[in-house]
Amino acid sequence: MCSSDLDAFRTLHTHIVHVQARDGVRSLDGMTAETAVGEGMVDWTELLALLFEAGYRGWVTAVRNQGSDRGGDVERAIQYLKAIHL
């Protein structure tokens, strides 16, 4: 997460009621592409720590809108998030 994302989270954390686990990359020309969770630019360890610190106890839903194995990517995202959360 970049500093502006962290600032936004810190400002709005009391209003967050649901989190979608999605990941992606941004190229130098500003284009974005979705990736499997853990393969993109999101620092999931930091984000989960921030959610915990803020007292968030809601759902984190793994979502994958692109790719050839979306169901498998969602399953792997859940395993990945569980592994780094513990």
Backbone as numpy.savetxt, mean C-alpha at the origin, in Angstrom:
# Nx Ny Nz CAx CAy CAz Cx Cy Cz
6.76 5.74 0.47 5.91 6.91 0.47 6.80 8.14 0.47
6.39 9.14 -0.24 7.16 10.38 -0.23 6.69 11.25 0.93
7.44 12.30 1.23 7.13 13.12 2.40 5.76 13.77 2.31
5.30 14.12 1.10 3.97 14.72 0.98 2.89 13.70 1.30
3.12 12.42 0.95 2.17 11.37 1.31 2.10 11.21 2.82
3.26 11.22 3.46 3.31 11.09 4.91 2.63 12.26 5.59
2.87 13.47 5.09 2.22 14.65 5.64 0.70 14.56 5.50
0.25 14.11 4.33 -1.19 13.96 4.10 -1.77 12.93 5.06
-1.08 11.82 5.23 -1.55 10.80 6.16 -1.66 11.35 7.57
-0.62 12.05 8.01 -0.63 12.59 9.38 -1.75 13.60 9.58
-2.09 14.33 8.53 -3.17 15.30 8.63 -4.54 14.63 8.63
-4.69 13.59 7.83 -6.01 12.99 7.60 -6.25 11.67 8.31
-5.30 11.18 9.11 -5.41 9.82 9.64 -6.69 9.56 10.43
-7.26 10.56 11.05 -8.49 10.32 11.83 -9.70 10.08 10.94
-9.58 10.37 9.66 -10.68 10.19 8.71 -10.55 8.93 7.87
-9.47 8.21 8.02 -9.24 7.01 7.20 -10.04 5.86 7.79
-10.90 5.27 6.95 -11.73 4.16 7.40 -11.47 2.88 6.62
-10.70 2.97 5.55 -10.38 1.80 4.75 -9.10 2.06 3.97
-8.25 1.05 3.86 -6.99 1.17 3.12 -6.96 0.09 2.05
-6.64 0.48 0.83 -6.43 -0.47 -0.25 -4.93 -0.66 -0.44
-4.50 -1.91 -0.44 -3.09 -2.22 -0.68 -2.89 -2.35 -2.18
-2.28 -1.33 -2.77 -1.94 -1.31 -4.19 -0.53 -0.76 -4.29
0.15 -1.08 -5.35 1.52 -0.62 -5.51 1.75 -0.23 -6.96
2.80 0.50 -7.20 3.09 0.93 -8.56 4.45 1.60 -8.65
4.80 1.94 -9.86 6.05 2.64 -10.13 5.75 3.85 -11.00
6.63 4.84 -10.92 6.53 6.04 -11.74 7.82 6.16 -12.54
7.69 6.33 -13.83 8.87 6.47 -14.67 9.35 7.92 -14.65
10.51 8.16 -15.22 11.07 9.51 -15.25 10.20 10.50 -16.00
9.41 10.02 -16.96 8.53 10.91 -17.71 7.19 11.14 -17.03
7.03 10.61 -15.80 5.81 10.84 -15.03 4.72 9.81 -15.23
4.92 8.87 -16.12 3.93 7.82 -16.34 3.95 6.85 -15.16
2.79 6.28 -14.84 2.70 5.33 -13.74 2.23 3.98 -14.26
2.61 2.94 -13.54 2.17 1.59 -13.88 1.95 0.83 -12.58
0.85 0.10 -12.53 0.56 -0.72 -11.37 1.50 -1.93 -11.36
1.93 -2.30 -10.16 2.74 -3.50 -9.97 2.11 -4.33 -8.85
2.62 -5.52 -8.68 2.20 -6.33 -7.54 2.68 -5.65 -6.25
1.92 -5.82 -5.18 2.30 -5.25 -3.89 3.68 -5.78 -3.50
4.55 -4.86 -3.11 5.92 -5.21 -2.75 6.92 -5.04 -3.86
6.43 -4.82 -5.08 7.32 -4.64 -6.23 7.35 -3.20 -6.71
6.62 -2.33 -6.05 6.54 -0.94 -6.48 7.25 0.00 -5.52
6.78 1.22 -5.47 7.45 2.28 -4.73 6.94 2.48 -3.30
5.88 1.79 -2.92 5.33 1.96 -1.58 6.23 1.26 -0.56
6.56 1.96 0.51 7.31 1.38 1.60 6.29 0.81 2.59
5.95 -0.45 2.39 4.87 -1.07 3.17 5.22 -1.19 4.65
6.47 -1.41 4.97 6.88 -1.48 6.37 6.57 -0.16 7.06
6.93 0.93 6.42 6.68 2.26 6.99 5.19 2.56 7.04
4.47 2.24 5.99 3.04 2.53 5.96 2.29 1.75 7.03
2.57 0.47 7.17 1.90 -0.33 8.20 2.25 0.18 9.59
3.50 0.60 9.78 3.89 1.17 11.08 3.13 2.46 11.36
2.96 3.30 10.34 2.19 4.54 10.51 0.73 4.25 10.84
0.16 3.28 10.15 -1.24 2.91 10.43 -1.38 2.44 11.88
-0.45 1.60 12.32 -0.49 1.11 13.69 -0.33 2.26 14.68
0.65 3.13 14.41 0.91 4.27 15.29 -0.31 5.18 15.41
-1.05 5.32 14.31 -2.23 6.18 14.30 -3.44 5.51 14.92
-3.32 4.23 15.28 -4.44 3.54 15.89 -5.43 2.98 14.89
-5.04 2.89 13.62 -5.93 2.35 12.60 -6.14 0.87 12.86
-7.40 0.46 12.92 -7.73 -0.94 13.17 -8.71 -1.46 12.11
-8.78 -0.76 10.99 -9.70 -1.17 9.92 -9.07 -2.18 8.98
-9.77 -2.42 7.91 -9.34 -3.37 6.89 -8.23 -2.79 6.02
-7.35 -3.66 5.57 -6.40 -3.37 4.50 -6.71 -4.39 3.42
-7.29 -3.93 2.31 -7.76 -4.80 1.25 -6.76 -4.81 0.10
-6.28 -5.99 -0.25 -5.36 -6.11 -1.38 -6.16 -6.02 -2.68
-5.70 -5.16 -3.59 -6.38 -4.94 -4.86 -5.36 -5.01 -5.98
-5.74 -5.67 -7.06 -4.88 -5.71 -8.26 -5.78 -5.57 -9.47
-5.63 -4.46 -10.20 -6.49 -4.18 -11.35 -5.86 -4.56 -12.68
-4.56 -4.81 -12.70 -3.86 -5.12 -13.94 -2.99 -6.35 -13.71
-2.48 -6.92 -14.79 -1.59 -8.06 -14.69 -2.26 -9.34 -15.14
-1.45 -10.33 -15.43 -1.99 -11.58 -15.96 -2.41 -12.57 -14.88
-2.00 -12.34 -13.62 -2.36 -13.23 -12.52 -2.86 -12.40 -11.35
-3.95 -11.69 -11.57 -4.45 -10.77 -10.54 -4.81 -11.48 -9.24
-5.48 -12.63 -9.35 -5.84 -13.38 -8.15 -4.61 -13.84 -7.38
-3.62 -14.35 -8.11 -2.37 -14.77 -7.47 -1.64 -13.60 -6.85
-1.65 -12.46 -7.54 -1.00 -11.26 -7.00 -1.67 -10.80 -5.71
-2.99 -10.90 -5.63 -3.71 -10.52 -4.41 -3.34 -11.47 -3.28
-3.30 -12.77 -3.57 -2.93 -13.75 -2.56 -1.51 -13.49 -2.06
-0.58 -13.23 -2.96 0.80 -12.95 -2.57 0.90 -11.63 -1.80
0.07 -10.65 -2.15 0.05 -9.37 -1.42 -0.35 -9.60 0.03
-1.36 -10.42 0.24 -1.81 -10.71 1.61 -0.71 -11.39 2.39
-0.05 -12.37 1.78 1.06 -13.07 2.45 2.19 -12.09 2.76
2.52 -11.23 1.81 3.59 -10.25 1.98 3.27 -9.30 3.14
2.06 -8.75 3.16 1.69 -7.80 4.20 1.65 -8.47 5.57
1.17 -9.69 5.64 1.18 -10.42 6.91 2.60 -10.64 7.40
3.50 -10.98 6.49 4.88 -11.27 6.86 5.59 -10.03 7.42
5.36 -8.87 6.82 6.06 -7.68 7.32 5.34 -7.04 8.50
4.08 -7.38 8.70 3.32 -6.82 9.82 3.69 -7.49 11.15
4.09 -8.74 11.10 4.37 -9.49 12.33 5.65 -9.11 12.95
